[in-house]
Amino acid sequence: MMKSGLLLKWTIGILVGLLVLGGATAMAYYYDKPGYSIIDYPQSIYESIFKKPKAPEIVDQKVEGGCGARVWWVDNALDEDGVRFYRRIVGQPNFVAIQITGPHAGIPGSFDDNNLPVGTYEYRVGVFNEYGTSYSNISEQIVIDNDACGNEPLPIEPLNPVITALERVKDQACTVRVYFNDNSTDEDGIRIYRSEWNDPDVLLADLPPNNGPTGSYDDTNIPPGHYTYQVSAYNTNGESFSQLSDEIEITEQECGQANLNPGIVLVTPNIVLISTATPTPAAQAKACVWKAVLNVFVREGPGASLYPEITAVESGVELPVVGQSEDEQFWAVELQPGVIGYVSKAEKFGLTTGDCTVPILKDPKAPPTPVPSQVPASLPQCSDGVDNDGDRVVDMRDTGCRNPTDNSE
């Protein structure tokens, strides 16, 4: 007879072996990579939940200066790549990005929205990294009703650039390279400014549209001094400025007083950079392309409440932009030759790259609103066991019929 202790050991060993084998089988079913953990599957869900930055919070808001708004918020994230501030006119469906900054490092802050026309506005904050954007709550409504604020539509200024770095160009101690993110898709040009301590800004360059998400500019043969830089994007509605860069010092030992660039004239704002260097041919502008950042419906016209869906596109799908709606709030994208659909310009649905100076198209005619069905004057009898009203349900189980004992119509 087998001893009970030995039997118990065998039983435990078999159970442990089954658990190990079963666990290994379950892991292999999902993924065969060594060291795989179940929290890695599916990767997109894990990243969207655990790797996006923690959502910020709007804590207060008020009218500022009669025609502006100030919004206070708390940044709860330490792993963001930047912050976007959004505004919506109450009654419109989508928020529109109005300002972008670099990482905010988990501290409270505020932002201003100035020169607003009369209206009612709401705000939102989004912090983003490579895995996505996390949004704050929506602010309380801010009402601008000062007669001095005007009744004109909001001018659509370009989104501000953000300076990301300054560096000395290798083997060129007197040259500073300014790196920036170009967040605008509707700019007419880029301007580079430099200031020395308390002296006024000097316009170094008035450049054509950047046509890309990033850019750089080389400030060459700089005389000794302490300098800061700003970059702006401008269009006919205004000019939007980056933050002021960190200070960089150019010493006399590095460059000397004689190293002023004879080929560059430092000019006052609104005067184009003059250079004796051989001009570089302008790169051909890339076509405007819209890329979905989440699953989005493409509709027959601009507006979710008026136009039916043509199709749904998944996150990451890219479509060429061929125009925009009459109110300039929707992109017209080409699904296939001759088939045009509309998507919102809001950045939470998709982003654009390339030259997006596209024509305004005439909006498609909205389909007629369906007329509600009329209740029949007399309902079929319930108890005859026949489908009198053609709804494929026997009338005695249908609520849309009358009881045989009920003679009312």
Secondary structure as the mmCIF struct_conf table of DSSP 4:
data_model
#
loop_
_struct_conf.conf_type_id
_struct_conf.id
_struct_conf.beg_label_comp_id
_struct_conf.beg_label_asym_id
_struct_conf.beg_label_seq_id
_struct_conf.end_label_comp_id
_struct_conf.end_label_asym_id
_struct_conf.end_label_seq_id
HELX_RH_AL_P HELX_RH_AL_P1 SER A 4 TYR A 30
TURN_TY1_P TURN_TY1_P1 PRO A 34 GLY A 35
HELX_RH_3T_P HELX_RH_3T_P1 ILE A 38 ASP A 40
BEND BEND1 TYR A 41 PRO A 42
HELX_RH_AL_P HELX_RH_AL_P2 GLN A 43 PHE A 50
TURN_TY1_P TURN_TY1_P2 LYS A 51 LYS A 51
BEND BEND2 LYS A 52 LYS A 52
HELX_LH_PP_P HELX_LH_PP_P1 PRO A 53 ALA A 55
STRN STRN1 GLU A 57 GLU A 64
TURN_TY1_P TURN_TY1_P3 GLY A 65 CYS A 67
STRN STRN2 GLY A 68 VAL A 74
BEND BEND3 LEU A 78 ASP A 79
BEND BEND4 ASP A 81 ASP A 81
STRN STRN3 GLY A 82 ILE A 89
TURN_TY1_P TURN_TY1_P4 VAL A 90 GLY A 91
BEND BEND5 GLN A 92 PRO A 93
STRN STRN4 VAL A 96 THR A 101
BEND BEND6 GLY A 102 GLY A 102
TURN_TY1_P TURN_TY1_P5 ALA A 105 GLY A 106
STRN STRN5 PRO A 108 ASP A 113
BEND BEND7 ASN A 115 ASN A 115
HELX_LH_PP_P HELX_LH_PP_P2 LEU A 116 PRO A 117
BEND BEND8 VAL A 118 VAL A 118
STRN STRN6 GLY A 119 ASN A 129
TURN_TY1_P TURN_TY1_P6 GLU A 130 TYR A 131
STRN STRN7 GLY A 132 TYR A 135
HELX_LH_PP_P HELX_LH_PP_P3 ASN A 137 GLN A 141
STRN STRN8 ILE A 142 ILE A 144
HELX_RH_3T_P HELX_RH_3T_P2 ASP A 147 CYS A 149
BEND BEND9 ASN A 151 ASN A 151
HELX_LH_PP_P HELX_LH_PP_P4 GLU A 152 PRO A 155
HELX_LH_PP_P HELX_LH_PP_P5 GLU A 157 PRO A 161
STRN STRN9 VAL A 162 VAL A 169
TURN_TY1_P TURN_TY1_P7 LYS A 170 ASP A 171
STRN STRN10 GLN A 172 ASN A 181
BEND BEND10 THR A 185 ASP A 186
BEND BEND11 ASP A 188 ASP A 188
STRN STRN11 GLY A 189 GLU A 196
TURN_TY1_P TURN_TY1_P8 TRP A 197 ASN A 198
BEND BEND12 ASP A 199 ASP A 199
HELX_LH_PP_P HELX_LH_PP_P6 PRO A 200 ASP A 201
STRN STRN12 VAL A 202 LEU A 207
BEND BEND13 GLY A 212 PRO A 213
STRN STRN13 THR A 214 ASP A 219
BEND BEND14 ASN A 221 ASN A 221
HELX_LH_PP_P HELX_LH_PP_P7 ILE A 222 PRO A 223
BEND BEND15 PRO A 224 PRO A 224
STRN STRN14 GLY A 225 ASN A 235
TURN_TY1_P TURN_TY1_P9 THR A 236 ASN A 237
STRN STRN15 GLY A 238 PHE A 241
HELX_LH_PP_P HELX_LH_PP_P8 GLN A 243 GLU A 247
STRN STRN16 ILE A 248 ILE A 250
HELX_RH_AL_P HELX_RH_AL_P3 GLU A 252 CYS A 255
TURN_TY1_P TURN_TY1_P10 GLN A 257 ALA A 258
TURN_TY1_P TURN_TY1_P11 PRO A 262 GLY A 263
STRN STRN17 ILE A 264 VAL A 265
STRN STRN18 VAL A 267 VAL A 267
TURN_TY1_P TURN_TY1_P12 PRO A 269 ASN A 270
BEND BEND16 ILE A 271 ILE A 271
STRN STRN19 ILE A 274 SER A 275
BEND BEND17 ALA A 277 ALA A 277
HELX_LH_PP_P HELX_LH_PP_P9 THR A 278 LYS A 286
STRN STRN20 ALA A 287 ALA A 287
HELX_LH_PP_P HELX_LH_PP_P10 CYS A 288 CYS A 288
STRN STRN21 VAL A 289 ALA A 292
BEND BEND18 VAL A 293 LEU A 294
STRN STRN22 VAL A 296 ARG A 299
BEND BEND19 GLU A 300 PRO A 302
TURN_TY1_P TURN_TY1_P13 ALA A 304 LEU A 306
BEND BEND20 TYR A 307 TYR A 307
STRN STRN23 GLU A 309 VAL A 313
TURN_TY1_P TURN_TY1_P14 SER A 315 GLY A 316
STRN STRN24 GLU A 318 GLN A 324
TURN_TY1_P TURN_TY1_P15 GLU A 326 ASP A 327
BEND BEND21 GLU A 328 GLU A 328
STRN STRN25 PHE A 330 GLN A 336
TURN_TY1_P TURN_TY1_P16 PRO A 337 GLY A 338
STRN STRN26 VAL A 339 SER A 344
TURN_TY1_P TURN_TY1_P17 GLU A 347 PHE A 349
STRN STRN27 GLY A 350 THR A 353
BEND BEND22 GLY A 354 GLY A 354
STRN STRN28 ASP A 355 ASP A 355
HELX_LH_PP_P HELX_LH_PP_P11 PRO A 359 PRO A 359
STRN STRN29 ILE A 360 ILE A 360
HELX_LH_PP_P HELX_LH_PP_P12 LEU A 361 PRO A 376
BEND BEND23 ALA A 377 SER A 378
HELX_LH_PP_P HELX_LH_PP_P13 LEU A 379 PRO A 380
STRN STRN30 GLN A 381 GLN A 381
BEND BEND24 CYS A 382 CYS A 382
TURN_TY1_P TURN_TY1_P18 SER A 383 ASP A 384
BEND BEND25 VAL A 386 VAL A 386
BEND BEND26 ASP A 389 VAL A 393
HELX_RH_3T_P HELX_RH_3T_P3 ASP A 395 ARG A 397
BEND BEND27 THR A 399 CYS A 401
STRN STRN31 ARG A 402 ARG A 402
TURN_TY1_P TURN_TY1_P19 PRO A 404 THR A 405
#
